[in-house]
């Protein structure tokens, strides 16, 4: 594989649709509200992509350093683990993408708030926390991913912060109803992480990576996954009920059967390696839901 191909592999492009789902959902909600700015939407997307790649690189580095990425790991081989990228090279890449995230985020805040410094400083602080969270998932002695807190952080940043933050950056309005789709996207995103952790449960157990599946066991993790997916759809239905006079919004439900097919397939899987394709499927279907929000709110 060429060096460029190795770095693309490290970027984990298959995770990017999931990262974009929250930004697109928040953007479409803002467009439906009637207040939006294409510059804000574009830089929200760019900043999120930088943050997601940063998180992926940091995860590659952190798990390799801790020995969690090893020959017993079920998922795809990582680049630092395989020696395709050295630890020093990866640390430099992490610094580069943290810097790109910061620069893009500051530009986003300029377009969103101009000289209105108070909300800009608040969102700047949120941005800094996002960068730190992207790195600290697996890096450092107190990596929160090793304490079983990854799902909570994914729910917050991929759901609440991603959707509601994008909506507010465009509209400068807080609407409690946006919490419903924001939480739904957060739960679907946590579902992707849960599938990843279910797949890796055996290796994580011996590596002292105390994810939720490690803590509650494989069988209970399936029940937890069902709760995340069904809970997300209940929240979407609740949001639809707030717009009951606009029946066109119910086009979003077209994606529901696709989610149910996969979640019931996951419940029947005993060979953990067979969970891997369902990570990609859930990420893509979450992205589909965000696009259906666009169809429902714009057309």
C-alpha positions in Angstrom: 0.0 0.0 0.0 1.3 3.5 -0.9 2.0 6.0 2.0 -1.0 8.0 0.9 -3.1 4.9 1.1 -1.8 4.1 4.5 -2.9 7.5 5.8 -6.3 7.2 4.2 -6.6 3.9 6.0 -5.7 5.6 9.2 -8.3 8.3 8.6 -11.0 5.5 8.6 -13.2 7.1 6.0 -16.1 4.7 6.8 -16.6 6.7 10.0 -17.1 10.0 8.3 -20.8 9.6 7.3 -21.7 9.1 10.9 -19.8 12.2 11.9 -21.6 14.2 9.2 -25.1 13.0 10.3 -25.3 15.3 13.3 -24.1 18.4 11.3 -26.5 17.7 8.4 -29.5 17.1 10.8 -28.8 20.4 12.6 -28.3 22.2 9.3 -31.5 20.9 7.8 -33.4 21.8 11.0 -32.0 25.3 10.7 -33.0 25.5 7.0 -36.5 24.3 7.9 -36.6 27.0 10.6 -35.8 29.6 7.9 -32.5 30.9 9.3 -29.2 29.5 7.9 -25.9 30.6 6.4 -24.1 28.3 3.9 -20.7 29.5 5.1 -21.7 28.3 8.6 -22.9 24.9 7.3 -19.8 24.4 5.2 -17.4 25.2 8.0 -19.4 23.1 10.4 -18.9 20.1 8.1 -15.2 20.8 7.6 -14.6 21.2 11.4 -16.5 18.0 12.1 -14.5 16.1 9.5 -11.2 17.3 11.0 -12.4 16.3 14.5 -13.5 12.9 13.4 -10.2 12.2 11.7 -8.4 13.5 14.7 -10.3 11.1 16.9 -9.6 8.2 14.6 -5.8 9.0 14.6 -5.7 9.4 18.3 -7.6 6.1 18.8 -5.1 4.3 16.5 -2.2 5.7 18.5 -3.8 5.3 22.0 -4.8 1.6 21.5 -1.5 0.7 20.0 0.4 2.3 22.9 -1.7 0.5 25.5 -1.4 -2.8 23.6 -5.2 -3.1 23.0 -4.5 -3.3 19.3 -2.8 -6.7 19.0 -3.0 -9.9 17.1 -6.1 -11.0 19.0 -8.1 -8.0 18.0 -11.2 -9.0 15.8 -11.6 -5.7 13.9 -9.5 -4.2 11.1 -5.7 -4.0 11.7 -4.7 -0.5 12.7 -1.8 1.4 11.2 0.4 2.0 14.3 -0.2 -1.6 15.4 0.9 -2.9 12.0 4.0 -0.6 11.9 2.7 1.1 8.7 2.8 4.4 10.6 5.3 5.0 13.5 4.2 6.4 16.8 6.1 9.6 16.2 4.5 10.1 12.8 1.1 9.5 14.3 1.7 12.0 17.1 2.6 14.7 14.5 -0.5 13.9 12.5 -2.6 14.3 15.7 -1.1 17.7 16.3 -1.8 18.7 12.7 -5.4 17.7 12.8 -6.0 19.2 16.2 -4.6 22.5 14.8 -6.8 22.2 11.6 -9.8 21.6 13.8 -9.0 24.7 15.9 -8.4 26.9 12.9 -11.6 25.7 11.1 -13.6 26.1 14.3 -12.5 29.7 14.9 -13.4 30.5 11.3 -16.8 28.9 11.9 -17.4 31.0 15.0 -16.4 34.2 13.1 -19.0 33.5 10.4 -21.6 32.6 13.1 -21.1 35.4 15.6 -18.9 38.1 14.1 -18.0 40.5 16.9 -20.5 39.0 19.4 -17.9 37.7 21.7 -19.9 36.1 24.5 -21.5 33.3 22.5 -18.3 32.9 20.4 -16.3 32.3 23.6 -18.8 29.8 24.9 -18.7 27.9 21.6 -14.9 28.2 21.5 -14.8 26.5 24.9 -17.0 23.8 23.6 -14.7 23.4 20.6 -11.7 23.0 22.8 -13.5 20.4 24.9 -14.3 18.6 21.6 -10.7 18.5 20.6 -9.6 17.2 24.0 -12.4 14.6 24.0 -11.3 13.4 20.5 -7.8 12.8 21.8 -8.5 11.5 25.3 -10.8 8.7 24.2 -7.9 6.3 24.2 -4.8 8.5 24.8 -3.3 9.0 28.3 -3.5 7.3 31.6 -7.1 8.5 32.2 -8.5 7.7 28.8 -12.3 7.8 29.2 -12.9 5.1 26.6 -11.1 2.7 29.0 -13.5 3.6 31.8 -16.7 2.8 29.8 -17.6 6.5 29.2 -17.2 6.4 25.5 -20.9 5.9 24.8 -21.8 9.0 26.9 -19.3 11.2 25.1 -20.5 10.0 21.7 -24.1 10.7 22.7 -23.2 14.2 23.8 -20.8 15.2 21.0 -22.4 13.4 18.0 -25.9 14.1 19.2 -26.5 17.1 21.5 -23.5 19.2 20.6 -23.5 18.3 16.9 -27.1 18.8 16.1 -28.1 21.5 18.6 -24.8 23.3 18.2 -25.2 23.5 14.4 -28.8 24.6 14.7 -27.9 27.4 17.1 -24.9 28.5 15.1 -27.3 29.1 12.2 -30.4 30.4 14.0 -29.1 31.9 17.3 -32.2 30.3 18.8 -32.6 27.5 21.4 -35.6 25.3 20.6 -36.2 22.5 23.0 -37.8 20.4 20.3 -34.4 20.1 18.6 -33.3 18.0 21.6 -35.4 15.1 20.3 -33.7 14.5 16.9 -30.4 15.5 18.5 -30.7 12.8 21.1 -31.9 10.3 18.5 -28.8 10.8 16.4 -26.7 10.6 19.6 -28.3 7.2 20.4 -27.7 5.8 16.9 -24.1 7.0 17.1 -23.7 5.3 20.5 -25.1 2.2 18.9 -22.2 2.2 16.4 -19.7 2.4 19.2 -21.5 -0.3 21.1 -21.3 -2.7 18.1 -17.6 -1.9 17.9 -17.2 -2.7 21.6 -19.3 -5.8 21.3 -17.1 -7.1 18.5 -14.0 -6.4 20.5 -15.3 -7.5 23.9 -12.9 -10.5 24.4 -9.8 -8.6 23.6 -10.9 -5.5 25.5 -11.5 -7.7 28.6 -8.0 -8.9 28.7 -6.6 -5.5 27.8 -8.5 -3.8 30.7 -10.5 -1.7 28.4 -13.7 -1.5 30.4 -16.3 -0.6 27.8 -20.0 -1.1 28.5 -20.0 -4.6 26.8 -17.1 -5.6 29.0 -19.0 -4.3 32.1 -22.4 -5.8 31.4 -21.5 -8.8 29.2 -22.2 -9.7 25.5 -25.9 -10.8 26.0 -26.9 -7.7 27.9 -25.0 -5.5 25.3 -27.4 -6.8 22.7 -30.3 -5.6 24.9 -28.6 -2.3 25.4 -28.2 -2.0 21.6 -31.9 -2.6 21.1 -32.6 0.1 23.6 -30.4 2.6 21.8 -32.0 2.0 18.4 -35.6 1.8 19.5 -35.1 4.7 21.9 -33.7 6.8 19.1 -36.7 6.0 16.9 -39.1 6.8 19.8 -37.5 10.3 20.0 -37.9 10.8 16.3 -41.6 9.8 16.6 -41.9 12.3 19.4 -40.4 15.0 17.2 -42.8 14.1 14.4 -45.7 14.5 16.8 -44.7 18.1 17.4 -45.2 18.6 13.7 -48.4 16.6 13.3 -50.0 19.2 11.0 -47.2 18.5 8.4 -47.6 14.9 7.4 -44.8 15.1 4.8 -42.3 14.9 7.7 -43.3 11.3 8.2 -41.1 10.4 5.2 -38.4 9.9 7.8 -40.1 6.7 8.8 -39.0 5.1 5.5 -35.7 4.3 7.2 -37.2 2.6 10.2 -37.6 -0.9 8.6 -33.9 -0.9 7.6 -32.9 -0.2 11.2 -35.2 -3.0 12.5 -33.8 -5.6 10.1 -30.3 -4.9 11.2 -31.0 -4.7 15.0 -32.8 -8.0 15.0 -30.0 -9.5 13.0 -27.5 -8.3 15.6 -29.6 -9.9 18.3 -29.1 -13.3 16.7 -25.3 -13.1 16.1 -23.1 -15.3 18.3 -19.9 -15.0 16.2 -18.6 -11.5 17.3 -16.6 -11.1 14.1 -19.8 -11.0 12.1 -20.8 -7.8 13.9 -18.3 -5.8 11.9 -20.4 -5.1 8.8 -23.2 -3.8 11.0 -21.0 -0.9 12.2 -20.9 0.4 8.7 -24.6 -0.3 8.1 -25.7 1.6 11.1 -23.4 4.5 10.3 -24.8 4.7 6.8 -28.4 4.4 7.9 -27.9 7.1 10.5 -26.6 9.2 7.6 -29.7 8.3 5.6 -31.9 9.5 8.5 -30.1 12.9 8.4 -30.8 13.1 4.6 -34.4 12.3 5.1 -34.6 15.1 7.6 -33.4 17.3 4.7 -36.1 15.9 2.3 -38.8 16.3 4.9 -37.8 19.9 6.0 -36.8 21.4 2.6 -39.1 19.8 0.0 
